[in-house]
Amino acid sequence: MFWVIKYVNRIPRRIIRTVDPTLQNSRVQVDVKRGYSKQLMFQLFLGCSGWSHEAWKGKFYPSNLDSSSWLNYYSKIFNFVEIDSSYYIIPDRLIVKNWYRKTPISFKFAAKFPRVITHDKMFANVKDELNHFLESMRELGEKLLCLVIQMPPSVKITEGLALLDRFLPRLDPTFRYAVEVRNSSWFQSQAYDFFARNNLCMVWSRLQELQTPPVVTTDFVYLRLIGDRSTDNSVEVVDDRKDELQYWISKINQISLHDETANRVRNVIVSATNSFTGFGPNTVNTVRQAIGLQELKWVEKSSIQKRLSEYENPPMQSRLHDFSGE
């Protein structure tokens, strides 16, 4: 089946509206400074999965920049990062608060759910872990776009919908949630309707062995470019995957051609892992150029560098609750 952009309303409907596949793809017109589309009404957040990559030292980060300053340096180049480390260990609140303070006010995060919840315990008996995770993520405040729930590859749609149906009532509704499925059994209307009814984003994923159909189930789109995980942290671009990237850019562009999606989608988030092309920052630049945004510069690409002290001693932001005695 040939998939094109679809938008599924939160109110269940028998017919899923689909973009006419004969329509020409138009280039997204974007305000480069703000990241807003002039043609669309959504904002683009483009960045990498994680920032603490030792292999990036000297390639992305200045070789003499301390790792404690990497996030601040990263946040001066990109406007978004996906926190991948939260999948492996739940970060302490003080650590997360420090992430907030080290990044510009316009910078945004997404964070992956801990695997102890999604994989080890399969969403059962996770009250303590869930509370710990959500309490920590609250420290990101308005900088947090969403939390990403990754389903195990072995979980098929029937089991997965039952797990989510029991788990969702335990979640804090003040957060937004995206769900990444890794089994093709999910690619059907039953799943799309469930996601739409619960205001969940079905993540668009591109793995080496699986590609999610570009179905829009809520008011934001989340694209994860993963590819071949054996190339993670190679730093060298092993495959630019321009044809695949153009496919996904065309799907983002098509949002503007569909009245329902154009009026409802507010954010489009793109997260690139190192494993997609071998070097995440390069993938982000390729996406930016395909959309019509200017190329970003970093240590390897620019001979003009800020003084390291600007990254090592950034001005710390304060949130209102920092003065409230909490």
Helices and strands as residue ranges (DSSP letters): E 6-7, E 17-18, E 43-49, G 54-56, G 67-69, H 70-75, E 80-83, G 85-87, H 93-102, E 108-112, H 115-115, I 116-120, H 127-137, G 138-143, E 144-150, H 157-167, G 168-170, E 177-180, G 184-186, H 189-197, E 201-202, E 204-207, E 215-216, E 220-227, G 229-231, H 242-254, G 255-257, H 259-264, E 267-272, H 274-277, H 280-291, H 308-312, G 320-323
